[in-house]
């Protein structure tokens, strides 16, 4: 049952929607079913926000720059966390990201659906929270995205973990080194290849390694060190299509970083030469167009800017100027609405509805709390027992099950003092068919005491 529930949750990560008539980047509307290239990035580590932009055509002269737009998280959630690294599913509709709670300083992994039409990340959900763990650097295995089952690799307190249909599991451990910045690739239906940075001393000791793992056990396979490209550390590796890797190599003499490519046969090739940048980092290959690699290049006076390296003509294209940027992710997506859902069946004679909602609030040290009492009725307005009612605040949800009197009370939800009120809306009812049209109340606002 647990495996089935987690598998359903993973498949649910691919839900979400895009709107065909929304303008992206330059503001021009896109036709339905038209594919467009997007970039999603973080403006600053911890204090920044996620942004997206349409990628302009790559040209050899008069290159257009991106026109970023913010991807806003739910307000209450955003106020409570600092943001870290992220990734986007292959279809562009799901974001996975690390966030640290400002009060508890806990790093956890979250997902949400990207709505580029409204510039929002909706349905935010914490999917990975292990007590005492620090979970960061999540990456999708997008080579397997087509089946709708997203697997995620991430850093877990200095080791490497995988989140799949069996839940979160530690798969690579090294007591002598800190392991971070993993990347995920499926080599066959059951085999996985995970690359990562191993820091076995100071920052100058950073080296890239990879392990072969076999599903479903994902036993810790042999660690294979990447051939070094000379003195200086190697960081931020990401799989290209196949088993090749692109990564940043920091030159020991100058401290500047350039992009290098490692092929499975063991050959190394430098991709960028630092002609127009001082340092190149955060390489990320396009999820579908195998020749394109996004990266950030440091330039004096403007900081990091977005570049796209085209492997076909060995050329970098500068796509931003003076725009704060980290961890760019590039992909193609269809800007079109999803198919219409089937019509709801008519309510049956035993359908239930909400008869009443009542809010209670109180104070607790530096926060305040609220809880909701729900009364559920059947079609005859008699108590509906054994019904699970789920209410949503927009950023989180809470459920309770009705007793023989058709009444239940949710657990306390805690809120920041800056929130003057919180609105709860009935999200779903399970255990019987639900007739929302017969409900006497579907939402209620709890006010700070």
N, C-alpha and C positions, 0 to 999 in steps of 0.2 A: 504493500500500500504506500509506504514512504517513497519507494523508487518511482511508482506511478505518479504520485503527487508532484515530485520534483520534476519529472519528465514533462508533465503538463505545464508546470510553471515555466520551464525552459522554452517550450513551444510557444507559450504565451508572450515571450519576449519579442516575437516577430510581429505582434499586433501593432496597430497604430494607423495613422492615415496621413495622406498628403492631399492638398486641394489643387485642382488643375488650373484654376484661374488666377492663382496667387503669383505676383511678380517676385522674382528672385534676383538678388545681386543688383543688376542694373535697373530693375524695376519693370522689365519687359515681361509681359504675360507669356506663358508657355502653353503650347497646344497640348490637349489631352494625350496621354501615352507618349509624350516626347521625353526622351532621356536627356538629362543634363548632368554636368559634372559639378560637384559641390566640394567645398572644404569646410570642415568643422575644426575649430581650434580653441585653446584656452588662452585668454588674454594675459593672465599672470598666475603663477603658482600660489595657491591658498586664497589670495584676495581677489582674483580675477573671475570672469564669467566665461561661459561658452558662447562662441559666435559662429555664424555660418556665412558663406558667400558662394555665389556662382563663379566658377572658373571661366575667365574669358578665353577666347581662342589664343593659342600660342603663336606668336609671330616673331620674325627676326628683327623687326624694327617697330618703333612706336607701340611697344607692348602695353596693353591696357592693364590697369590694376584692379584688384578685387574691391567690392563695395560691401563691407561686412554689415551684418545685422545680428542683433543679440538673440540668443536662444534663452529665454527667461525660464527659470525654475519657479515653482510655487513660492510665493513671497515668504511665508512662515518658515518653510524648509530652508530657503536660501539664507535667511537671517541667522539660522542656527548652525551653519556648517561653513567650513573652508573647502575649496575644491582642489582636486588633484587630477592625475592623468585619466584619460578616457579612451574609448574606442567606439566605432560605429559599426553596426551590422552591415552585411553586404548589400542588403536592400535599402539601406539608409534610414530605416524607420525606427531603429532601436539604438539607444546610447547606453553604454555601460561606463561607470565612472567611480572613482574613489572620492570619498568625502570624509572630512574629520569634523566631529562635533566640537563646537567652540568651547562648550562647558566641560565635557568629559574627555576631550582630546582623543576620542576613539576613531580610528580609521576603519571604515567599512566599505563594502561594494554595493552600489545601487544601480538600478536600471530605470529607464523611462522611455516614453515614445516621443519622437521628434515630430512636431507639427510646424513645418516650415512656413505654412500659410499664415499662421498667427505668431510665428517667432517664439514658440513655447516648447518646453519639455514637460509632458503631462504624464499622469499615471506613474509618478515616481515611487519606487518600491525598494526597500533595502532587502537584498537577496542573500548577502553573505555577512554574517556577524558571528564570529567565534570569540567567546570570552577570553580575554587576555591576549588576543592576536592583533597584529597590525596588518590590515589588508590593503594593498595598494597595487598600482600598475596593472589594471585589468586589460586583457586583450581577448578578442573573439578568435576562435578558429574559423575564419570566414571561408576557408576552403571547403567547409562542410555546411555552409549556410543554406544550401538549396533544399535540404530536408526540413528546414524550419527548427532544427534542434541546435541551439547555440551552446557550444561549449566555451568555457572561459578559463584562461590561465592567468594567475596573478601572484604577486609577492605576498607571502604570509610570514611576517616576523623573521625575515632573513632566509626563509626557505621558499620553495615554489609549490603552489597548490593548483589543483584543477577543480572546477565546478562543472559537473555534468549531471546526467540522469540519476546518479547515485549520491548527489550532494557534494559538499566541499571535501576535498581530500588532499593531504600533503603527499606529494609524489617525488620531490627531489630535496634531499637534506644534505647539509654539509656543516658540521659543527665548527670547522676552522674558517669558514668564509661566509660573508653576507652575499646572498643571491638576490638579484633584483632585475627589473626591466625584462621580463620574459616575453617571448614570442612563440606562437603556436602554429603548427602545420601538420596536416594529416598526410602521411605517406601512402597508406592503404586504408581499407575500411576499418581496420582495428588498430593500426599502428599510428603513433603520434611522434612528432619530433619537436622538442621544446628547446629553444635557445635562451640564453640569459647571460647577464653579466655576473661574474664572480669577483668579489673584492676580498682578497685574502691578506690584507695589510692596509696601507694607506690608499688614497684615491689613485695614486700612480700605479697601483697593482691591478687595476681593473682589466680583466680579460674575458673574452666571450667563450662560452662553452655550449655544447648541446648534448641532449640525452635522447636516446630512442626509448619510447615507452609503448607497451602493448595494452590495449583495452581488453576487458574492463578493469583488470587489476591495476594497471598503470604502475607496475613495480618499478622501483628506482633503477633505470638502466645505467649502463656504463657512461660516465661523463667523458665527452670528447672535447679537448681544447681546440679552439680555432687557431690555425696557423697565424702567427703574428706578422704584422706588416712593418715591423721595425720597433725601435724604442718608443715608449710612450703608451698610454692606456688605450683600450678599445671599448666602446660603449654603444648602447642604443641600437642593438641589432634587430632587424626585422626581416622575416622571410619574404623573398620574392616568390613568383609563381614557380613551384618546384622547390628544391632543397637549397637553392642559392640564398645568400644573406647579403643585405646591405647594412652598413654600420658606419659609425664615426670613429676615425682613428686620430688620436691627439698626438701630434709630433713632439717628441721630447725636447728638441732644441728650441722651437718657437712657441710651443703651447697652443698653436692653431690646430683646428680640427678640419679634416676633409672626409668626404664620403668614399668608402671603399666597398668593393664587391668581392664576396667569397663564393666560389663555385664548388660544387660537391667533389669535383676532381682534385680540389686543393689549391687551385690557382687563385691568385689575388690580383685585383686591378683597381687602381685609383680612378674614381669617377670625376670628382671635382678638384680643381687646382688652386682654389683661393685667389683667382685673378681679381675678383671684384668684392670678395668677402674676406674677413679675418678668421672666420671659423664657421664650419657647417655642422649642424646637429639635427637630431630628431628626424631621421630619414623614415619615410613611410611610403611604400609603394601603392599605386592605384590598385583598387581591388579587382578591376576588370581589364584596364588598359596596361598591359604588361611593360610597356616602354616608359611609363611615367613614374617618377619618384618625387614626392614632396619633401622639402626640408626647410629649415630655417637657417639663414646665413647672417652672421653678425657683421654689421657695417658701422664704423665709427660715426657718431653723431646721430644715428637713427635707431641703433639697437638691432634686434633680430627682425628680418623681413622674410616674407614667404617667397620661396623659389620652387620651380618645377624643373627637374632634370629629365631630359628626353634621351633615353639610351639609344634611340634610332639615329640621332644625329650628334650625339655627344655634346649637347648644349643645355645650358641653364637659362631659364626665363624668370626674371624678377617680376612678381605679381603684387607686391605691396611696398609701401615706403612709409616708415615711421609708425606702423601699426603694431602695438604690443602683441606678441604672438609666441605661443609654445605649442608643441605637439600637434602639428597639422595632420588631419586625416582626410584623404581624398577618395572619392567614390563616385559612381554614377547611380542615378535613381530615376525612376519613372514618376513624373509629377502628374499624377492622375488619381481620381478618387477610387476607393475600393468599391467592389460590387455592393449593391444595396442589400442589407440583411433581409432574410425572409420575414414576412409579416408575423407579428405576434399572434398566437392562437387565441381565440376568444376565451374569456375567463370561464372556468367550469363552476358548477354549483357550489363546490367546496373551496373556491378560491378565497384567500385570506387578504386582508388589507390592514393598514395601520389605523387604529382607532384614536390613538393619542400619543403625543411625545411630551415629555416633561424634562426640563433641564435643571440640574443642581450644580452649584459652583462653590468653591472655597479656596482659602489661601494655604500655601505651604512654603514657608521660608521665603526664598527668592523667586518663587514661581507661584502660579495659581492653577487650580485644577477644575475640571468639569466632568460630569457624567450624565448620561441620558437614560431615562426610564421610558420603555416602550410598551404600549398596550396593543396587542394584535387581536383582531376579530375575524371570524369566518363570515361567509355570505349572509348568515342569519344573525350577525352581530353577537354571536356567542364567543366566549374566550377560545382562542386558537393556541393550544398547548404544543410544545415541542417544535416550535418554529424558530429558526435562526435568522435574526435580523442583522444586517450589516449596514452601518452608517459611515459616511465619509466626510472628512473635513476638507478635502481637496488635496492635502499632502499626506494624509494617513487615513486609516480606517479602523473600526472597532466593531465587534460583534457581541451578541448575547443571545441566549436561548430562552424562550418563554416557558413559564411554569404552568401549572394546571389552571391558573387564573388568567393565562394569556399575557402575563406581565414579565418583563425582564429588565435588568439594569446593567448598563455597560460598566466596565472597569473605569477607574479614573484616568483621564488624559491630562497631562501636564503641559502648560503653556508658558511662554515668556511673558514677563510683565509688560512688555511693549505691545502685546496683543490685547486690545480692549474687549474683544469678543471673538467667539469662534462659532461658525455655523455648521451644524451637522445636517446632512441630507441622507435620506434612505437610499442606499445604493442597491441593495438586493434583499430578497427574502427567499430562503430555501427551506425545504421540508413540506412544501405545498405550492400549488400554483398561486401566483401573486397578481392581484387586480389593483394596480396602482391608481386607476381612475376612481375606485371606491374609497380610497384612503382619505381620512379627514384631515390628516397632516402628513407632509412628506419631508419637512425640514423644520429646524428650530435653532435659534441662536442662544448660546450661553454667554452671558455678560460677565466680565471680570468683577469680582466682589469688591 
